[in-house]
Amino acid sequence: MYLEGGKNMTQFPQDYFIFKLEDLMWKNRIKSINELSEQTKISRSSLTAMKNGTPKMLHLPTIYTLCRRLDCGIDDLIEIKK
């Protein structure tokens, strides 16, 4: 998907979204990506990309699973930059 200025959203997701996975992990006393991956069965690479703000793609089941495990809403996990 291309946006204003010819930027490709899939190449620069950090320009459009704020991923708050690390904050939610902290609140839920989850110490590592490894631990969260074991609890959710989501790959470490997907979780690491989200934590670093650089995921290429997000699947709804992934978001749902994270929100259930972290006891949060989508807007607690992902924020749209204004």
Secondary structure, DSSP 8 states (H G I E B T S, - for coil): -B-GGG-BTTT-GGGTEEE-HHHHHHHTT---HHHHHHHH---HHHHHHHHHT--S---HHHHHHHHHHHT--HHHHEEE--
